[in-house]
Amino acid sequence: MKDAIKSVVVITAICLIIAALLGVTNYITAPIIEAGEKQRADDLCKEFFPDAKSFEELKTSEIDGLPKTITAIYKETSGLGYVFQISTKGYESGLVIMCGISSDGKIVQTKTLSSSETKTIGGKTESEDYTSQYTGLGSDFAGKVDAISGATITSTAYEAAISDAFAALSIVLGN
């Protein structure tokens, strides 16, 4: 009986020590990880606005009426425009797109960050041939972009995601 109690106490002490060490490790590394994530986001946003000074991430949870697909909004601090991260579902879930929209309401660039679509069909939305069609278009882009033959579901989802970016822009600007 005494051995069983002793074993429980030893195992509990080990668990408490390990939990404390994990807590300290998290306390030390959390700011480093956060800074790294901010730097990665800034670097990605600068692909859309190379002349940008810096970006401010807007808190999407505090903006009423945003489309559910909008997962992040980055505002370029000198007024060049916004970058929207959109997560949607094409034929498969996991289609993550970024769309940069300039302050004059034109698409600077779109980029597919990740996709679970079939590489030979829906995955073509990752190609420059497809994404470059959006460049320079405004919120009235519908019908001006050629869908990918055989990937209508993914093309339609991509277009809807870009429409959601314009809806979010309108909400952020208070229109």
C-alpha positions in Angstrom: 0.0 0.0 0.0 2.8 2.4 0.9 4.6 1.6 -2.4 1.4 2.5 -4.3 1.1 5.9 -2.5 4.8 6.5 -3.1 4.4 5.8 -6.8 1.4 8.1 -7.1 3.3 11.0 -5.3 6.4 10.5 -7.5 4.4 10.4 -10.7 2.4 13.5 -9.6 5.6 15.4 -8.8 7.1 14.5 -12.2 3.9 15.7 -13.9 4.0 19.0 -12.0 7.6 19.6 -12.8 7.1 18.9 -16.5 4.0 21.1 -16.6 5.9 23.9 -14.9 8.8 23.5 -17.5 6.3 23.6 -20.4 4.7 26.7 -18.9 8.1 28.5 -18.6 9.1 27.4 -22.1 5.8 28.7 -23.5 6.2 32.0 -21.6 9.7 32.4 -23.1 8.9 31.4 -26.7 5.4 32.9 -27.2 6.7 36.4 -27.9 9.4 35.0 -30.3 6.8 32.9 -32.1 4.4 35.9 -32.3 7.2 38.2 -33.7 8.1 35.5 -36.3 4.5 35.1 -37.4 4.1 38.9 -37.7 7.3 39.0 -39.8 6.1 36.2 -42.1 2.7 38.0 -42.6 4.5 41.3 -43.3 6.8 39.6 -45.8 3.9 38.0 -47.5 1.9 41.3 -47.6 5.0 43.0 -49.2 4.6 40.7 -52.1 1.4 42.6 -52.8 2.7 46.0 -52.0 6.5 46.1 -52.5 6.7 49.8 -51.6 4.8 49.3 -48.3 6.2 50.8 -45.1 4.5 48.4 -42.8 1.2 46.6 -42.2 -1.3 46.6 -39.4 -3.4 43.5 -38.9 -7.0 44.4 -38.2 -8.9 42.3 -35.7 -11.5 40.6 -37.8 -13.4 39.5 -34.7 -14.1 43.2 -34.0 -15.5 44.0 -37.4 -19.2 43.4 -37.8 -20.6 41.9 -41.0 -17.5 40.5 -42.5 -17.9 37.4 -44.7 -17.1 34.3 -42.8 -14.4 33.4 -45.4 -12.2 36.4 -44.4 -9.7 35.1 -41.9 -7.2 38.1 -41.8 -7.0 41.7 -43.0 -3.8 43.6 -43.3 -3.9 47.4 -43.8 -0.8 49.0 -45.3 -0.1 51.9 -42.9 0.8 54.6 -45.5 -2.5 54.0 -47.4 -1.5 51.9 -50.3 -4.3 49.4 -49.7 -5.3 46.2 -48.0 -4.4 42.5 -48.2 -7.2 40.0 -47.4 -6.7 36.4 -46.5 -9.6 34.3 -47.5 -10.3 30.6 -46.6 -12.9 28.9 -48.6 -13.9 25.6 -50.1 -13.6 24.7 -53.8 -14.1 21.1 -54.7 -12.2 20.3 -51.5 -11.9 22.4 -48.4 -8.7 24.2 -47.6 -8.5 26.7 -50.4 -6.6 29.7 -48.9 -6.2 32.8 -51.0 -4.7 36.2 -50.5 -6.0 39.3 -52.4 -4.4 42.7 -52.4 -6.6 45.6 -53.2 -5.2 49.1 -53.7 -6.6 52.2 -52.2 -8.3 53.0 -55.6 -10.2 49.7 -55.4 -8.3 47.7 -57.9 -6.8 44.2 -57.4 -3.1 44.4 -57.1 -2.6 40.7 -57.1 -4.2 37.4 -56.0 -2.3 34.5 -54.7 -3.2 30.9 -53.7 -1.5 30.1 -50.4 -2.7 26.6 -50.1 -5.1 24.3 -51.9 -6.3 20.7 -51.5 -7.6 20.8 -55.1 -6.5 18.2 -57.7 -3.2 19.6 -59.0 -4.0 19.0 -62.7 -7.5 20.6 -62.6 -8.5 22.8 -59.6 -4.9 23.3 -58.6 -4.5 25.5 -61.8 -5.9 28.3 -59.7 -2.4 28.5 -58.2 -0.9 29.3 -61.6 0.1 32.8 -62.7 -2.0 32.3 -65.9 -5.1 32.2 -63.8 -4.4 34.6 -60.9 -3.0 37.4 -63.2 -6.5 37.7 -64.8 -7.6 39.5 -61.7 -4.9 42.1 -61.6 -6.1 45.6 -62.3 -9.8 44.6 -62.0 -12.2 46.3 -59.6 -15.2 45.1 -57.7 -17.1 44.6 -61.0 -14.7 41.8 -62.1 -17.4 39.2 -62.4 -17.5 37.7 -65.9 -14.1 39.2 -66.8 -12.0 36.2 -65.6 -11.9 33.0 -67.6 -12.8 29.9 -65.5 -10.6 26.9 -65.6 -12.1 24.3 -67.9 -13.0 21.2 -65.9 -12.6 23.1 -62.6 -15.7 25.1 -62.5 -16.3 24.5 -58.8 -12.9 25.7 -57.8 -13.0 28.7 -60.2 -16.4 29.7 -58.9 -15.1 29.4 -55.3 -12.1 31.5 -56.2 -14.3 34.2 -57.7 -16.6 34.2 -54.7 -13.5 34.6 -52.4 -12.4 37.6 -54.3 -15.9 39.0 -54.1 -15.8 38.5 -50.3 -12.5 40.5 -50.2 -14.3 43.4 -51.9 -17.2 43.0 -49.5 -14.8 43.1 -46.6 -13.1 46.2 -48.1 -16.4 48.0 -48.3 -17.1 47.1 -44.6 -13.6 48.2 -43.5 -13.9 51.5 -45.3 -17.4 52.0 -43.9 -19.3 52.0 -47.2 
